[in-house]
Structure formats: structure tokens, C-alpha cells
């Protein structure tokens, strides 16, 4: 299966109006957005039925109020995506808040066989010889063929490139801008006791990161948000040759770990922020497997992310439920982001983008 057969790059801007920007995205990718919604089992069997129940209304109201208040431009961008694609706004909204809604769906209504965790793997290193990050973008198999790249320019001259899931704000996956700031993301599973209902959605925070002007600015944007769930952010500043792993949780808890010469592998468990979390055997197995593999060169890092040695929980996933959509490689010395569609072990490059220096 070719996970990225239909990956398209859409360029837009300059644009001053957030709604118009979202409308353009939604209109251009309307068929892909509709296709995703028709085939996404988590959306159809969990999110949508729950959103129409009385017990969901308070949660949806809180999410709407808090996020539209803090990020009115991104809220309008989401409205534009809905109207441009001709999809009901509720559907686009719950798709963007899927991580903030799923924990509150009554267990009796969940379908046990459906996987609700998006799994990604990152290997990061900053040494005298290389400053590299490699990221596997893993997701539910419903996302295969339902992603695209957006290259947008804003009225203030900032431009970004973002790998985007159909119907969602750019980007819940990875991206970079022309200030030399890039990021990749890893889900983490806090225990139910750690989750706060109705907080800021992670899709809104990562959309905000696309406009960060430095790695310190990115930290400030992450720290200032009252999140529901938490997340793991890998931040890259090519101007400073610096990589940070930032783990967050509700109540504005944050832990920052600077990457050095010891290679740092991150799957989908908290590693340095002290948070009660769900036991994720998939992540634990990938973490253990990565510890055994060589990490002395960029080729080693790509080989690690392409590893299928653990048949039950491979680092490189090919279904039936979870799938590695692509691999992104950020080289801070070359100032590039490379996207690889097939197993990264093969080294077959699909796209190479320059991470521009601030002008």
C-alpha cells in the first residue's frame, strides 16, 4: 500500500483573512476531506454519535468557548475549512478536537477493537558531527491517502509548510516556517485523572507553533496554553542548531529536555515529565527495540525508524490498524526537511524543502 500516493502540495497566500485561508484549504481538498470522514471509523463510530448526545453538549460548549476565545483567527480558519469543503462545522470541529473528546466518551459506547492512539516515533541527536531529527508519522489506517502538504504565506511575510490531515488545521503532524523553526509531534497518554475537560486543543497549539519566530517563542506559546490532554513537542531551531523535546500536561505542566550527543528516542510515553499515564505496550516495545539499534549516523537513524524486527510492535508500521504514513527528516546543518514516503531504510526521498533563514 502506498501511504502517500496522493500527497499533494497546495500553495496559498499571502492572505490577511483567516476564514478565507481555511475556506481555500477546505474547497481545494473537499473531496479528500469528505473521503476521510466517510471512512474514518473512529469519527463515525465514536466521535459523531457521542457529539449528538446530551452529555456531550457541555464539553463541546467549553471547547468551543475556550478555543475560539484564545485563538479567534484559527477558529475562523476552521470555520472556513468547514464551509469551503461543504462539511458541517460540527464534523470539522470534533475531528480537530478528537483527542480532547475521546477520553470523555463513556466506556460502554467505545468499540474495543478500534485503536484510538496515534503512534509516532522520533530519534533526535545534536553532536559535533550531526544535528538531525527523524520522525515517523504514524496514524490510524483511515488516514492513508488523506493527507496533504500546505505551503501558506501570511500577510506579515511569515510562511510555513505543514503536513496536514484532511479536514484538520495545519499541522497535527510536523511542519516548519521561514524563521528557521520546525517541529514534530508525539502523542502521549495521560491517565484519566490527569485530563481536564474543555481546555485548549492540541491542534490549535500546533497551528500556533507554525507562527513561532524562535524556539523560545515556541516554548512560550506552548507554556501559555491551558491544555486538556498534553502532548510531546520536538522543536528545532536551525539558526541556533538546537533541538528540544517538550512534554506537557494539563494545568500548564511542562518539562523541557535539550537534546545532546546521546541519541534520544521518543515514542508515545512521557519520559521526563512526571505524569500518571496509561501503560502503552506498543510504545514500551518500540522504546526497548530502539535502545538496541545503532545510532551513529543519519543512515543508522533512518534504519532505526524503518525497523520491523519486533513483529507485534514494529517501529515502522504497516497496518492493519496503525500505519506509518511517511518519515520526515530534519537536518539542522543542511537546513532541510526531507519527506520519505516508503520505508526510510530504502532512503528513497520524495520531497526536500529548505528551512529558510529569517530574512
Secondary structure, 3 states (H helix, E strand, C coil): CCCCCCCCEEEEEEECCHHHHHHHHHHHCHHHHHHHHHHCHHHHHHHHHHHCCHHHHHHHHHHHHHHHHHCHHHHHHHHHHHHHHCCCHHHHHHHHCHHHHHCCCCHHHCCCCCCCCCCCEEEEEECCCCEEEEEEEEEEHHHCCCEEEEEEEECCCCEEEEEEECCCCCCCCEEEECCCEEEEEECCCECHHHCCCCCECHHHHHHHHCCCCCHHHHHHHHHCCCECCCEEEEEEECCCCEEEEEEEECCCEEEEEECCCCCEEECCCCCCCCCCECCCHHHHHHHHHHHHCCCCCHHHHHHHHCCCCCCCCCCCCECCCEEEEEEEEEECCCCEEEEECCCHHHCCCCEEEECCCCC
